[in-house]
Amino acid sequence: MKTRELNVPISEQTVRSLAAGDLVFVNGTIYTLRDSAYERTLTSLREGKSLPFSFKNTAIWHCGPIVRKTDSGWQVTAAGSTTSSRFTQPAAELLPKMGIRAIIGKGLMGDEILAPMRRWGACYLMTTGGAAAYYSRQIARVVDVHWLDLGMPAAVWVFSVERLGPLLVGIDSQGRSVFESVRSAAQENIAVVFEKLGIDPSHEYVWWPRPPSRFKDRNGRSVNASATHARISKS
């Protein structure tokens, strides 16, 4: 694991030097994007309409900030990530169209995002949940805001950030994912535990159920659920 500074504008070369599991701090101008703003952005692009912003070589943040108006401008009081999995499909379409280099969010993203990230050279950076106040202190200033008619959390906010992070590279530009690494390790360990405890792995005891043939033992051999259950039942 390496710790890196990621400065906007972000080059393809920089993104391709990152590996899943690295930690990064982001500096520069980034944009928030979620729900209604995704829909309006994609609709505008499909209809050939111009946009009031450009995401090229920068980062978008799946974030719905709490911002208050002051005499001197805007002040961000909370800026936490929203769950990114639901944005997998629109992000996969938008990423190459607008030249996005990094997506910042929370939780996993679906497999549909992997191919565009590999082709274009982009990555997914994960924040920690429940740390909205912490991240707000890393926003140096509000540069601009677009589409406030969508509501404060749904508008496109333009933030200047200083060392936003640490952020974990959840998916890198080669399509490697920390989620798949964890799932694979957990799957192997669960197979061993199930066999030792006499649990039939064909039942869906866990939230990421796999067919029995997907469970493997320590030597990489498939675990046969029915055979294992029958053998344990007789003992």
Secondary structure, 3 states (H helix, E strand, C coil): CCEEEEECCCCHHHHHCCCCCCEEEEEEEEEECCHHHHHHHHHHHHCCCCCCCCCCCCEEECECCEEEEECCEEEEEECCECECHHHHHHHHHHHHHHCCCEEEEECCCCHHHHHHHHHHCCEEEECCCCCHHHHHCCEEEEEEEECHHHCCCCCEEEEEEEEEEEEEEEECCCCCEHHHHHHHHHHHHHHHHHHHHCCCCCCCCCCCCCCHHHCECCCCCECCHHHHHHHHHHC
